[in-house]
Each structure stands twice: as C-alpha cells, then as structure tokens.
Amino acid sequence: MSDIVQVPPVVAAVAPSRFRRRVLKHKGLLIGSAIFAAIVLMALLAPFVSPHDPYAQDLTNRLVPPVWYERGSWLHPLGTDNLGRDYLSRTLYGAQISLLIGLSVMLISGFIGTGLGLAAGYFGGRVDLVVTFIITTRLALPVVLVALAVVAMVGGTLGIVIAVLGLLKWDRFAVVMRSATQQVRSLDYVEAARAAGASQLRIILREVLPNVMPHLIVVGTVEAASAILLEAALSFLGLGVQPPLPSWGLMISEAKNFMFFSFWLIAIPGSALALLVLAINMIGDGLRDVTAPDSRS
C-alpha cells in the first residue's frame, strides 16, 4: 500500500522485544542502572538503616577514622567529621538531597525548555524567532555566576537552590526539542492528524511529543547530573545548601581543612557524588543507544 506512513530514522520506534534485547546487551546501561538503583535504595532506607542521627554532634568523638583504619570503630563504620557527627549517616542522608535536587531541577528546567522548544519547532516563524532570542539571551548568562549572585542575595536554602538551578538549566532542553520538533512537524502522520481536524495542542502532545521523547530522556539525564554537580559546587563555595544539611558538596567543603590529615572526609562524599553522576550519565548514554533505530544503534 502506497499510503503507509514511513517513520524516518530520527523517530523510528524500537520494537518491545528488540528493546529488551538491547537493554540486556548494553553493559553500560545495566551497570549504571545498578549503581543508580543502589543509591536510590540507600536514600530511601536512610531513616531505617542509619546508625546515628546525622545532625547529632559529639565533640568527644571528633575525627574518628573509618573502621578499616587502626583507630577505627564499628560504632562509626565510616568515621566521624570534625563535629563528631556520624559520617555513614550523613552520607546516606546526603543521597536524598542530591537525588531531590537532580530530579527537581530536571523537572523544572525540562518543563520550561520542552515547552519553548516544542513551540518554536512546531510553529516556526515569529514564535521561533522569539524563542531563539530567549535561548540566546539565556546562553549569554553564565550559569555559575548567575546562580552565585542570586543565592548570595536571597539565601542558600534547599528550595531556593532548586528554583535557581531549575530556572537556569532549561536551555539545552529548548535547543534539542526545537531541532527534533522541526524534523517531525512535517511528517505524514502529523499532516494526517492536522487534516483530520485535530487541534494544535493535540497534535503536539499526541503526535509530536512521543516521537521526540528519546531526545528528551537523554537530555534529562544529562541535566540531572549537571544540576547535582552544580549544587555540589555551590555548596562547596558556601552558597548552596546550608549547614547542618548533609549535602555531599557541603560535606566536602567542611572537610577541606582536614584533607591532609583525615582524607576520608573528602574521599567518601566525593566518591559517592562521582558514582551518582557516573551512573546517571551511563543511563543516559545507554538509553540513547537502545532507543536508536537500527541504522544508528
């Protein structure tokens, strides 16, 4: 039949059985998913498995080393910080903050950027010009400097950090969604929906958005990892999450004065942060590969 709609490679769907085979064969995706699942489980179980209150201070037990050191104790398996707080408990609760920031920033920036990108790519013309101008203006603003200035002026609470990063990290979503939508908007099935009398909103949500979703997922994982690192950088500079919250970036900042004498104070939260970002990036790369058409997989 000559009327069969041919989906182009950029949006071609992967059959469910073939998708499962690709997932099971992709070692990077499996390893990243396993690490990420372990960190999520660690964050969810933190209130139940933490041996101590992460905020409780005990100055008589300051800088106790981890259990694998000679002076270590099983009472504090990962040691204590300079205020005597249990490091295992603070590391477990720090996973909650990092995951919350990554997910929240991804949702906020994804909503803004995806909306702008879909509008610019689908409608084109003046809408595209306006959105392109907005994107260009945003790209002219250095994220770190703007975030530092805003947080320094209004404070560094967790909610403010999430809001600031969410309002600054949407540009990549907008650029990718605009480009992907421009490739999809003139395809046969979109024209068929338009000829059938479907509204513009229905076409965008039911025809265009599902076919650019793989791009959206990949960008979302990249932005989540970037937001976690940026929050850690802000906290390290003292303008992110404020004490006594157990943010991994803040834990590294608090330990910088002891790095030559108590190296584990930086190594433990730094390793946890690196593993989380690595896992998210591996998941994003894996999803890009397994959702690609056969010609690009």
C-alpha positions in Angstrom: 0.0 0.0 0.0 1.4 3.3 -1.0 -0.3 5.2 1.7 1.6 3.6 4.6 3.3 6.2 6.7 7.1 5.8 6.7 8.6 6.9 10.0 12.0 8.4 9.5 15.1 7.1 11.3 15.1 10.0 13.7 11.9 8.9 15.3 11.6 5.3 14.4 10.3 3.2 17.3 12.1 0.2 18.6 10.0 -3.0 18.9 9.5 -4.0 22.6 11.2 -7.4 22.2 14.1 -5.8 20.4 14.3 -3.1 23.0 14.5 -5.6 25.8 17.3 -7.4 24.0 19.2 -4.2 23.5 18.8 -3.3 27.2 20.1 -6.7 28.3 23.1 -6.5 26.0 24.1 -2.9 26.9 26.5 -3.3 29.8 26.9 0.4 30.4 23.1 0.8 30.9 22.9 -2.2 33.2 25.9 -1.1 35.3 24.6 2.5 35.5 21.1 1.3 36.4 22.5 -1.0 39.1 24.6 1.8 40.7 21.7 4.3 40.5 19.3 1.8 42.0 21.7 1.2 44.9 21.9 4.9 45.6 18.2 5.4 45.4 17.7 2.4 47.8 20.3 3.9 50.1 18.4 7.2 50.1 15.0 5.6 50.7 16.3 3.4 53.5 18.4 6.1 55.2 15.9 6.7 58.1 15.8 3.0 58.8 19.4 1.9 58.4 21.3 5.0 59.6 23.1 4.0 62.8 23.0 7.6 64.3 21.3 10.9 63.9 23.1 12.7 61.0 22.8 16.0 62.9 23.8 14.8 66.4 27.2 16.3 67.4 29.6 14.6 69.8 32.8 16.6 70.2 34.4 13.8 72.3 34.4 11.6 69.1 35.7 14.1 66.6 37.6 12.8 63.5 37.2 9.2 64.3 38.6 7.3 61.3 36.7 4.7 59.3 36.6 1.1 60.5 39.4 -0.1 58.2 41.9 2.3 60.0 43.7 1.1 63.1 41.8 3.6 65.3 38.5 2.9 63.6 35.4 1.7 65.4 32.3 -0.3 64.3 30.3 2.2 66.3 31.0 4.7 63.4 31.9 2.5 60.3 32.8 5.5 58.1 34.1 7.5 61.0 33.0 11.0 62.2 33.5 14.5 61.0 35.1 17.5 62.8 32.0 17.9 64.9 31.7 14.3 65.8 28.7 13.5 63.5 28.5 10.0 62.2 29.7 10.0 58.6 27.8 7.0 57.4 24.5 8.5 58.5 25.4 11.9 56.8 26.4 10.1 53.6 23.1 8.1 53.5 21.0 11.3 54.0 23.1 13.2 51.6 21.9 10.9 48.8 18.4 12.1 49.5 19.4 15.7 48.9 21.4 15.0 45.7 18.6 12.9 44.2 16.0 15.5 45.2 18.0 18.3 43.6 18.7 16.4 40.4 15.1 15.3 39.9 13.5 18.6 40.8 15.8 20.7 38.6 15.3 18.2 35.7 11.5 18.5 36.0 11.5 22.3 36.3 14.0 23.0 33.6 12.6 20.2 31.4 9.1 21.7 31.6 10.3 25.2 30.6 12.7 24.1 27.9 10.5 21.5 26.4 7.6 23.9 26.2 9.7 26.5 24.5 11.4 24.0 22.1 8.1 22.4 21.0 6.5 25.8 20.4 9.5 27.1 18.4 10.0 23.9 16.4 6.3 23.3 15.6 5.0 26.8 14.8 8.2 28.3 13.4 8.1 31.9 12.1 7.8 34.6 14.7 7.4 32.2 17.5 10.7 30.6 16.5 12.4 33.9 16.4 11.1 34.9 19.8 12.1 31.6 21.4 15.5 31.7 19.7 16.1 35.2 21.1 15.2 34.0 24.6 17.5 31.0 24.2 20.3 33.2 23.0 19.8 35.6 25.9 19.9 32.7 28.4 23.1 31.3 26.8 24.7 34.7 27.3 24.3 34.4 31.0 27.0 32.2 32.8 25.1 29.8 34.9 27.5 29.5 37.8 28.0 33.3 38.1 24.2 34.0 38.0 23.5 31.2 40.5 26.2 32.5 42.8 24.8 36.1 42.6 21.2 35.1 43.1 21.9 32.7 46.0 24.2 35.2 47.7 21.4 37.8 47.6 18.4 35.8 48.6 20.0 33.0 50.6 21.0 29.4 50.1 18.1 27.3 51.3 17.4 24.0 49.6 14.2 25.3 47.9 16.0 28.4 46.5 18.9 26.4 45.2 16.4 24.1 43.3 14.4 27.0 42.0 17.5 28.9 40.8 19.0 25.9 39.0 15.7 25.0 37.5 15.3 28.4 36.0 18.8 28.4 34.6 19.2 24.9 33.2 16.4 24.8 30.6 18.4 26.0 27.5 19.6 22.5 26.5 16.1 21.1 26.6 14.9 24.0 24.4 17.6 23.7 21.8 17.3 19.9 21.4 13.5 19.9 21.4 13.3 22.7 18.9 15.6 20.8 16.5 13.8 17.5 17.0 10.4 19.0 16.5 11.4 20.7 13.3 12.2 17.3 11.9 8.9 15.8 13.0 6.4 18.5 12.3 6.2 18.0 8.5 5.9 14.2 8.5 3.0 12.4 7.1 1.3 11.3 10.3 1.4 14.9 11.6 -0.1 16.1 8.4 -2.8 13.4 8.6 -3.7 14.4 12.1 -3.9 18.0 11.0 -6.1 17.1 8.0 -8.3 15.1 10.3 -9.1 18.3 12.3 -7.0 17.6 15.4 -6.2 20.7 17.4 -2.7 22.1 17.5 -2.3 21.2 21.2 -3.5 17.6 20.5 -1.0 17.2 17.6 1.8 18.5 19.7 1.0 16.3 22.7 -0.2 13.1 20.9 1.9 13.1 17.7 5.0 15.2 18.1 6.0 14.8 21.8 6.0 11.0 21.9 8.3 10.9 18.9 10.9 13.3 20.4 10.7 11.6 23.8 14.0 9.7 23.4 15.8 13.0 22.9 14.1 14.4 26.0 15.1 11.4 28.1 18.7 11.7 27.2 18.8 15.5 27.8 17.0 15.0 31.1 19.7 12.6 32.4 22.5 14.9 31.4 20.8 17.9 33.0 20.1 16.0 36.2 23.8 15.0 36.6 24.8 18.6 35.7 22.5 20.0 38.4 23.8 17.7 41.1 27.4 18.8 40.3 26.4 22.4 40.2 24.7 22.2 43.6 27.8 20.5 45.0 30.0 23.3 43.6 27.7 26.0 45.1 27.7 24.2 48.5 31.4 23.8 48.3 31.7 27.6 47.9 29.3 28.1 50.8 26.4 29.5 48.7 24.4 26.3 48.2 22.7 24.1 50.7 23.5 25.4 54.2 24.6 23.6 57.3 23.6 21.3 59.0 22.0 19.6 56.0 24.2 16.7 54.9 24.8 17.7 51.3 27.7 15.8 49.7 29.1 19.1 48.3 28.8 20.7 51.8 30.5 17.7 53.4 33.4 18.2 51.0 33.5 21.9 51.8 33.5 21.3 55.5 36.3 18.7 55.2 38.7 20.8 53.0 40.6 22.0 56.1 41.3 18.4 57.2 42.1 16.9 53.8 45.8 16.3 54.6 45.1 14.7 58.0 41.7 13.0 57.5 41.5 12.2 53.8 38.4 10.1 54.2 36.3 13.2 55.0 36.6 14.2 51.3 37.0 10.8 49.7 33.8 9.3 51.0 31.3 12.1 49.8 33.4 12.8 46.8 33.3 9.1 45.7 29.5 8.9 46.3 29.0 12.1 44.2 31.2 10.8 41.4 29.4 7.4 41.4 25.9 9.1 41.2 26.9 11.3 38.3 28.6 8.5 36.5 25.5 6.3 36.9 23.2 8.9 35.6 25.4 9.6 32.6 25.7 5.9 31.8 22.0 5.5 32.0 21.6 8.5 29.6 24.1 7.1 27.1 22.5 3.6 27.3 19.0 4.9 26.7 20.3 6.9 23.7 21.8 3.7 22.3 18.9 1.3 23.0 16.2 3.7 21.7 18.1 4.5 18.5 16.8 3.0 15.2 18.7 0.0 13.8 20.7 2.3 11.4 22.1 4.2 14.3 22.3 1.7 17.2 
